[in-house]
Amino acid sequence: MDKKQQILSAALRLFVANGFDGTPTAKIAIEAAVANGTLFYHYKTKEELIVALYNQLKEEQANYILPIITGSGFITDKFRDIFIHSVHWALSNPDKFYYIQQFNFSPHLAVVPKQVLKQQTIIYENFIEEGIKRKLLKQQDPELIIALFNGQVYGIYHYLTSAEFTPALREKTINESYEMVWDMMKYM
């Protein structure tokens, strides 16, 4: 792992464990086994590091879903697969998922330029717009549908991590949750 990735990995662990304010850069450098100067060589400020980590995780999350969106198949099947894969990504990457949520509810979100935020969701937005145009999804603002969809992924993640579920019950719950999401968002 290169120094930059060591820093990002250490920052993820520490920001999730201690929050943004509770994690000094010196502690990140120690955890990453790099000099303080090396950390500041790659990231000029703590905020730059916080935003860079967020952008990397959002890109990783998008790349996980991208093959579904760009693959062949019906929009309705893809919508289902995106939901199920999003929940699985969150369950498989709890620290990364938590960090994204933590960032989204922090003042650091305001630092990310609007065009960067738009770029992070444009492929989802185009997909949703196509579903709206074909009258498969409700005739609503695509950003609203994305926000509601993401809220449901967040909710099911927290529900599934709040108790012990057998793998079969977990999958059943994810599928039943999707059906409720679909009922809420499908075109009538």
C-alpha positions as CSV (number, residue, x, y, z in Angstrom):
1,M,0.0,0.0,0.0
2,D,1.4,3.4,-0.9
3,K,1.8,6.2,1.7
4,K,-1.3,8.1,0.4
5,Q,-3.5,5.0,0.7
6,Q,-2.0,4.2,4.2
7,I,-3.1,7.7,5.3
8,L,-6.6,7.3,3.9
9,S,-7.0,3.9,5.5
10,A,-5.8,5.2,8.9
11,A,-8.0,8.2,8.6
12,L,-11.0,6.1,7.8
13,R,-10.5,3.9,10.9
14,L,-9.9,6.9,13.2
15,F,-12.6,9.2,11.9
16,V,-15.2,6.4,12.3
17,A,-14.0,5.6,15.8
18,N,-13.4,9.1,17.1
19,G,-15.2,11.5,14.7
20,F,-13.7,14.4,12.8
21,D,-13.0,16.7,15.7
22,G,-11.7,13.8,17.9
23,T,-9.1,12.8,15.4
24,P,-5.9,14.9,15.2
25,T,-3.8,14.6,12.2
26,A,-0.8,13.6,14.3
27,K,-2.7,10.5,15.4
28,I,-3.6,9.7,11.7
29,A,0.1,10.0,10.8
30,I,1.1,7.6,13.7
31,E,-1.6,5.1,12.7
32,A,-0.6,5.3,9.1
33,A,3.1,4.9,10.1
34,V,4.1,8.0,8.2
35,A,5.7,11.3,9.3
36,N,3.4,14.3,9.9
37,G,5.2,16.0,7.0
38,T,4.2,13.1,4.7
39,L,0.6,13.5,5.7
40,F,0.7,17.2,4.9
41,Y,2.6,16.7,1.7
42,H,-0.4,14.6,0.4
43,Y,-3.2,16.6,2.1
44,K,-2.5,20.3,2.9
45,T,-5.2,20.4,5.6
46,K,-7.2,18.0,7.7
47,E,-10.3,19.1,5.8
48,E,-8.7,18.3,2.5
49,L,-8.0,14.8,3.8
50,I,-11.6,14.4,5.1
51,V,-13.0,15.5,1.7
52,A,-10.5,13.3,-0.3
53,L,-11.5,10.3,1.7
54,Y,-15.2,11.0,1.1
55,N,-14.6,11.4,-2.6
56,Q,-12.7,8.1,-2.8
57,L,-15.4,6.2,-0.9
58,K,-18.2,7.7,-3.1
59,E,-16.2,6.7,-6.2
60,E,-15.7,3.1,-4.8
61,Q,-19.4,2.8,-4.0
62,A,-20.4,4.1,-7.5
63,N,-18.0,1.7,-9.2
64,Y,-19.6,-1.2,-7.3
65,I,-23.0,-0.2,-8.7
66,L,-21.9,1.0,-12.2
67,P,-22.0,-2.5,-13.9
68,I,-25.6,-2.9,-12.9
69,I,-26.6,0.5,-14.3
70,T,-24.7,0.2,-17.5
71,G,-25.4,-3.5,-18.0
72,S,-28.2,-5.0,-20.1
73,G,-31.6,-5.7,-18.6
74,F,-34.9,-4.1,-17.8
75,I,-34.8,-0.9,-15.7
76,T,-37.1,-2.4,-13.1
77,D,-34.7,-5.4,-12.6
78,K,-31.7,-3.0,-12.4
79,F,-33.5,-0.8,-9.9
80,R,-34.0,-3.9,-7.7
81,D,-30.4,-5.0,-8.2
82,I,-29.1,-1.5,-7.3
83,F,-31.0,-1.6,-4.0
84,I,-29.9,-5.1,-3.1
85,H,-26.3,-4.5,-4.0
86,S,-26.3,-1.1,-2.2
87,V,-27.4,-2.8,1.0
88,H,-24.9,-5.5,0.5
89,W,-22.1,-3.0,-0.1
90,A,-23.1,-1.2,3.1
91,L,-23.1,-4.4,5.1
92,S,-19.8,-5.5,3.7
93,N,-18.2,-2.1,4.2
94,P,-19.6,-0.8,7.5
95,D,-16.8,1.7,8.2
96,K,-16.9,3.1,4.7
97,F,-20.7,3.3,4.8
98,Y,-20.7,4.9,8.2
99,Y,-18.0,7.4,7.0
100,I,-20.2,8.5,4.0
101,Q,-23.2,9.0,6.3
102,Q,-21.0,10.9,8.9
103,F,-19.7,13.1,6.1
104,N,-23.2,13.8,4.6
105,F,-24.4,15.1,8.0
106,S,-21.3,17.2,8.7
107,P,-20.4,20.8,7.7
108,H,-17.7,19.3,5.5
109,L,-20.3,18.5,2.8
110,A,-20.6,22.2,2.1
111,V,-16.9,22.3,1.1
112,V,-17.4,19.8,-1.8
113,P,-18.2,21.8,-5.0
114,K,-21.7,21.3,-6.3
115,Q,-20.4,20.1,-9.6
116,V,-18.4,17.4,-7.8
117,L,-21.5,16.3,-5.9
118,K,-23.5,16.3,-9.2
119,Q,-20.8,14.2,-10.9
120,Q,-21.0,11.6,-8.1
121,T,-24.7,11.1,-8.8
122,I,-25.1,11.8,-12.5
123,I,-25.2,8.2,-13.6
124,Y,-27.8,7.4,-11.0
125,E,-29.8,10.5,-12.0
126,N,-29.7,9.6,-15.7
127,F,-30.9,6.1,-14.8
128,I,-33.7,7.5,-12.7
129,E,-34.7,10.0,-15.4
130,E,-35.0,7.1,-17.9
131,G,-37.3,5.3,-15.5
132,I,-39.4,8.4,-15.1
133,K,-39.5,8.9,-18.8
134,R,-40.7,5.4,-19.4
135,K,-43.3,5.8,-16.7
136,L,-41.8,3.1,-14.5
137,L,-41.0,5.4,-11.7
138,K,-43.1,8.2,-10.1
139,Q,-43.1,11.5,-12.0
140,Q,-40.9,13.2,-9.4
141,D,-37.6,15.1,-9.3
142,P,-34.9,12.5,-9.8
143,E,-32.9,14.0,-6.9
144,L,-35.9,13.3,-4.6
145,I,-36.1,9.7,-5.8
146,I,-32.4,9.2,-5.2
147,A,-32.7,10.8,-1.7
148,L,-35.6,8.6,-0.8
149,F,-33.9,5.5,-2.2
150,N,-30.7,6.2,-0.3
151,G,-32.7,6.8,2.9
152,Q,-34.2,3.4,2.6
153,V,-30.8,1.8,2.1
154,Y,-29.6,3.6,5.2
155,G,-32.7,2.5,7.1
156,I,-32.4,-1.2,6.2
157,Y,-28.7,-1.2,6.9
158,H,-29.4,0.1,10.5
159,Y,-32.2,-2.4,11.0
160,L,-30.1,-5.3,9.8
161,T,-27.1,-4.3,12.0
162,S,-29.2,-3.8,15.1
163,A,-29.7,-7.5,15.8
164,E,-28.5,-10.9,14.7
165,F,-30.1,-12.3,11.6
166,T,-29.5,-15.6,9.9
167,P,-28.2,-15.2,6.4
168,A,-31.6,-16.5,5.0
169,L,-33.6,-14.1,7.2
170,R,-31.3,-11.2,6.3
171,E,-31.8,-11.9,2.5
172,K,-35.6,-12.3,3.1
173,T,-35.7,-9.0,4.9
174,I,-33.6,-7.2,2.2
175,N,-36.0,-8.5,-0.5
176,E,-39.1,-7.6,1.4
177,S,-37.7,-4.2,2.1
178,Y,-37.1,-3.7,-1.6
179,E,-40.7,-4.5,-2.3
180,M,-41.8,-1.8,0.1
181,V,-39.4,0.7,-1.6
182,W,-40.6,-0.3,-5.0
183,D,-44.3,0.1,-4.0
184,M,-43.3,3.7,-2.8
185,M,-41.5,4.7,-6.0
186,K,-43.1,2.8,-8.9
187,Y,-45.3,4.7,-11.3
188,M,-49.0,4.1,-10.6
